[in-house]
């Protein structure tokens, strides 16, 4: 396997996908005409495939050697939990301010949801819609990501290429089945579509695993430095989320989203893994990768907190100033992601790695995924 642990172009694609998700969940901050990207929900499927690809690169050999399942899961929690916790705390503050503004008291159900969500576990099926994570609903994908990670550690990393291909094929059938059942691809955030979220995560993650194994098998591992290709791949990725400005009122059918998630994104990632930016473009691509996870896990809590603070302090809704409020929101999230990574996530992970990660595993604990 290739010795370099960094896939800078893939990091950039992850950042572009995070931007699409922010505009999707930002909703009317960007205007009342509809979402900025009409297929932004597919960013999550891109995340899953990227995760499978990168984690195979970082951990497969070690899981087949001497890295235990418990140690691997501990590393993944150290990687994901600090920023998740920050998002939960921001969301909790927004909920507390909203309760204060309405002069109402919290409920037992809200308290149970708070405890479970703080532990990165889904809350009971309450509310409408019954989100798995009431305090930060995009966290559903992190929950399913951890399930896929556990399956990878338990058996996925040890499958032969043929076994892995069959497994991914079965997962593809499962994903198609749930998509047909719900006649939708927007699956996973609520209890009603729990099976759909699991199918999306498992297929995406293990498709990424298979991509890496095929890349390694057929020696498709050489790196080519090309800013032109990196920019083109970034533009193609952004275009797959289908910008409304170019498409008007047309909305992509579920079948097209399925094709993107199952065929286009794997091909895109396989190609993007071969290209790297030069020194001129490297800082931007690296920053997109660094900021992507923080932006994803913080943007909904910050949207909630910003909205309630604006209403309580000056009596306005942020949506009244769209689309300028949306552009400002992106800038705030970008800066917050950088600050959270530098002053919160990295120090906490360094501390946890020093105290909790086994000495033999410390080198891999910083792998980005």
NORDAMO-V402211 format. One record per pair of residues at least 24 apart in sequence whose ideal C-beta (glycine too) atoms are under 10 Angstrom apart, sorted by the first residue. I is the first residue (numbers start at 1). GAP is how many residues later the second one is. Records with the same first field share a line. If there is no record, write none. Layout:
BEGIN
I = GAP, GAP
END
This chain:
BEGIN
1 = 55, 56, 57, 59, 60, 211, 212, 214, 215, 220
2 = 55, 210, 213, 214, 219, 220, 221, 271
4 = 53, 217, 219, 272
5 = 49, 52, 53, 358, 359, 361, 362, 363
6 = 48, 51, 270, 280, 283, 361, 362
7 = 43, 46, 47, 50, 216, 262, 265, 266, 267, 268, 269, 278, 282, 361
8 = 215, 222, 264, 267, 268, 269, 273, 274, 276, 277, 278, 280, 281
9 = 214, 217, 220, 221, 224, 225, 260, 262, 263, 264, 265, 266, 267, 268, 272, 276, 279, 280
10 = 36, 39, 40, 43, 44, 47, 223, 258, 259, 262, 263, 265, 266, 275, 279, 358
11 = 39, 43, 261, 266, 274, 275, 276, 277, 278, 279, 280, 281, 357
12 = 218, 219, 221, 222, 225, 260, 265, 269, 270, 272, 273, 274, 275, 276, 277, 280
13 = 30, 33, 34, 37, 217, 220, 221, 223, 224, 225, 252, 255, 256, 259, 260, 272, 275, 276, 279
14 = 29, 32, 33, 36, 37, 40, 223, 274, 275, 276, 277, 278, 279, 281, 282, 354, 355
15 = 219, 222, 269, 270, 271, 272, 273, 274, 275, 276, 277, 278, 280, 281, 319, 322
16 = 27, 30, 217, 218, 219, 220, 221, 222, 224, 225, 269, 272, 276
17 = 25, 26, 27, 28, 29, 30, 33, 220, 221, 223, 224, 248, 271, 275, 279
18 = 25, 28, 29, 270, 271, 273, 274, 275, 276, 277, 278, 279, 281, 315, 316, 319
19 = 24, 219, 222, 269, 272, 273, 276, 277, 280, 311, 314, 315
20 = 24, 26, 217, 218, 220, 221, 222, 223
21 = 25, 26, 117, 120, 220, 271, 274, 275, 278, 279
22 = 273, 274, 276, 277, 278, 280, 281, 304, 307, 308, 311, 312, 315
23 = 218, 220, 221, 276, 303, 306, 307
24 = 114, 217, 275
25 = 112, 113, 271, 274, 275, 278
26 = 273, 274, 277, 292, 293, 296, 297, 299, 300, 303, 304, 307
27 = 276, 292, 295, 299
28 = 289, 290, 291, 292, 294, 295, 297, 298
29 = 274, 277, 278, 288, 289, 290, 292, 293, 294, 295, 296, 297, 298, 299, 300, 301
30 = 214, 289, 292, 293, 294, 295, 296, 297, 299, 300
31 = 213, 288, 291, 292, 294, 295
32 = 287, 290, 291
33 = 211, 212, 215, 216, 289, 290
34 = 210, 213, 214, 215, 217
35 = 206, 207, 208, 209, 216
36 = 205, 206, 207, 208, 209, 287, 290
37 = 201, 202, 203, 204, 205, 206, 207, 208, 210
38 = 203, 204, 205, 206, 208, 209, 210, 211, 212, 213, 214, 219
39 = 146, 200, 201, 202, 203, 204, 205, 208, 212, 213, 217, 218, 221, 222
40 = 200, 201, 202, 203
41 = 143, 144, 145, 146, 147, 148, 159, 200, 216, 220
42 = 143, 144, 158, 198, 199, 200, 210, 214, 215, 216, 218, 219, 222, 223
43 = 98, 194, 197, 198, 222, 249, 253
44 = 94, 96, 97, 100, 101, 141, 142, 143, 144, 145, 153, 156, 157, 160, 217, 252
45 = 96, 130, 140, 155, 156, 158, 159, 162, 212, 213, 215, 216, 217, 220
46 = 158, 162, 191, 194, 195, 214, 215, 218, 219, 220, 222, 223
47 = 94, 95, 98, 154, 157, 158, 161, 218, 245, 246, 249, 322
48 = 93, 96, 97, 100, 152, 153, 154, 155, 156, 157, 158, 159, 160, 213, 217
49 = 154, 155, 156, 157, 158, 159, 160, 161, 162, 212, 213, 216, 217, 219, 220, 221
50 = 154, 155, 158, 161, 215, 219, 222, 223, 239, 242, 319
51 = 25, 90, 94, 97, 98, 101, 150, 153, 154, 157, 158, 318
52 = 93, 96, 97, 100, 104, 116, 149, 150, 151, 152, 153, 154, 155, 156, 157, 158, 159, 160, 214, 217, 317
53 = 152, 154, 155, 156, 157, 158, 159, 160, 162, 213, 216, 217, 219, 220, 316
54 = 154, 158, 215, 219, 313, 314, 315
55 = 90, 93, 94, 97, 98, 101, 102, 150, 153, 154, 157, 312, 314
56 = 96, 100, 101, 108, 149, 150, 152, 153, 154, 155, 156, 157, 159, 160, 313
57 = 151, 152, 155, 158, 159, 216, 310, 312
58 = 306, 307, 308, 309, 310, 311
59 = 90, 93, 94, 98, 302, 305, 308, 310
60 = 92, 96, 97, 98, 149, 152, 153, 156
61 = 96, 303
62 = 95, 298, 299, 301, 302
63 = 89, 90, 91, 93, 94, 95
64 = 93, 94
66 = 294, 295
67 = 86, 90, 291, 293, 294, 297
68 = 85, 290, 293
69 = 80, 81, 83, 84, 85, 86, 88
70 = 83, 288
71 = 82, 285, 286, 287, 289, 290, 293, 294
72 = 77, 78, 80, 81, 82, 85, 289, 292
73 = 73, 76, 77, 80, 81
74 = 278, 279, 282, 283, 284, 287, 291
75 = 74, 78, 274, 277, 278, 281, 282, 283, 286, 287, 289, 290, 291, 292, 294
76 = 69, 70, 73, 74, 76, 77, 289, 291, 293
77 = 43, 69, 72, 275, 279
78 = 270, 271, 272, 273, 274, 275, 277, 278, 279, 287, 288
79 = 70, 214, 266, 270, 273, 274, 286, 287, 288, 289, 290
80 = 40, 59, 62, 65, 66, 69, 213, 217, 265, 269, 289
81 = 38, 39, 61, 65, 264, 267, 268, 271
82 = 212, 215, 258, 259, 262, 263, 264, 265, 266, 267, 269, 270
83 = 59, 210, 211, 212, 213, 214, 215, 254, 257, 258, 261, 262, 265, 266
84 = 33, 34, 36, 49, 52, 55, 58, 59, 209, 213, 214, 261
85 = 33, 35, 212, 259, 260, 263
86 = 208, 211, 212, 215, 250, 254, 258, 259, 262
87 = 30, 46, 48, 49, 51, 52, 55, 207, 209, 210, 211, 212, 213, 214, 215, 253
88 = 26, 29, 30, 31, 32, 45, 47, 48, 51, 209, 213
89 = 29, 46, 212
90 = 45, 46, 207, 208, 210, 211, 212, 213, 214, 215, 216, 246, 250
91 = 26, 42, 43, 44, 45, 46, 48, 207, 209, 210, 211, 212, 213, 214
92 = 25, 26, 43, 44, 209, 213
93 = 208, 211, 212, 215, 216
94 = 41, 42, 206, 207, 208, 209, 210, 211, 212, 213, 214, 215
95 = 39, 40, 206, 209, 210, 213
96 = 209, 212
97 = 207, 208, 210, 211, 212, 214, 215
98 = 206, 207, 209, 210, 213, 214
99 = 209
100 = 208, 212
101 = 207, 210, 211
109 = 25
110 = 24, 25
120 = 26
122 = 68, 69, 72
123 = 68
124 = 67
125 = 65, 66, 67, 69
126 = 65
127 = 63, 64
128 = 62
129 = 60, 61, 62, 63, 64
130 = 59, 60, 61, 62, 64
131 = 58, 59, 60, 61
132 = 56, 57, 58, 59, 61, 62, 65
133 = 56, 57, 167
135 = 165, 166, 169
136 = 161, 162, 163, 164, 165, 168
137 = 52, 53, 163
138 = 50, 51, 158, 159, 160, 161, 162, 163
139 = 50, 157, 158, 161, 162
140 = 47, 48, 49, 50, 51, 53, 54, 57, 61
141 = 47, 48, 56, 59, 60, 63, 155, 156
142 = 59, 151, 154, 155
143 = 45, 51, 54, 55, 58
144 = 44, 50, 53, 54, 55, 56, 57, 58, 60, 61
145 = 56, 59, 60, 224
146 = 55
147 = 50, 51, 54, 55, 58
148 = 50, 52, 53, 54, 55, 56, 57, 58, 60, 61
149 = 52, 56, 220
151 = 50, 51, 54, 55
152 = 50, 53, 54, 56, 57
156 = 46, 49, 50, 53, 54
157 = 52, 56
159 = 47, 50, 51, 54
160 = 53
161 = 49, 52, 53, 55, 56
164 = 42, 43, 45, 46, 49, 50
165 = 41, 45, 48, 49
167 = 35, 36, 39, 42, 43
168 = 34, 35, 37, 38, 39, 40, 41, 42, 43, 94, 98
169 = 34, 41
170 = 32, 33, 36
171 = 27, 28, 29, 30, 31, 32, 33, 34, 35, 36, 39, 91
172 = 27, 31, 34, 35, 86, 89, 90, 91
173 = 26, 30
174 = 24, 25, 26, 28, 29
175 = 24, 25, 26, 27, 28, 29, 32, 83, 86, 87
176 = 27, 79, 82, 86
178 = 25
179 = 75, 76, 78, 79, 82, 83
180 = 74, 75, 78
182 = 72
183 = 70, 71
184 = 70, 73
185 = 67, 68, 69, 70, 71, 72, 73, 75, 76
186 = 68, 71
200 = 61
203 = 58, 59
204 = 57, 58, 61, 62
207 = 54, 55, 56, 58, 59, 62
208 = 57, 58, 61, 62, 161
210 = 56
211 = 54, 55, 56, 58, 59, 62
212 = 57, 58, 61
214 = 52, 56
215 = 54, 55, 58, 59
220 = 50, 51, 53, 54
221 = 52, 53
222 = 52
223 = 50, 51, 52, 53
224 = 50, 51, 52
225 = 50, 51, 52, 53, 54, 56, 57
226 = 48, 49, 50, 51, 52, 55
227 = 48, 49, 50, 51, 52, 53, 54, 55, 58
228 = 47, 53
229 = 42, 43, 45, 46, 47, 48
230 = 42, 45, 46, 47, 48, 51, 52, 54, 55
231 = 46, 50, 54
232 = 39, 40, 43
233 = 35, 36, 38, 39, 41, 42
234 = 38, 43, 47, 50, 51, 54
236 = 28, 32, 35, 36
237 = 27, 28, 31, 32, 35
240 = 24, 25, 28
287 = 47, 50, 51, 54
288 = 46, 49
289 = 79
290 = 47, 48, 51, 52, 55, 56, 78
291 = 42, 43, 44, 45, 46, 47, 49, 50
292 = 45, 49, 76
293 = 44, 47, 48, 52, 75, 76
294 = 39, 40, 42, 43, 44, 45, 46, 47, 48, 50, 51
295 = 35, 38, 39, 41, 42, 43, 45, 46
296 = 37, 41
297 = 40, 43, 48
298 = 34, 35, 38, 39, 42
299 = 30, 31, 33, 34, 37, 38
302 = 27, 30, 31, 34, 35
303 = 26, 29, 30
306 = 26
END
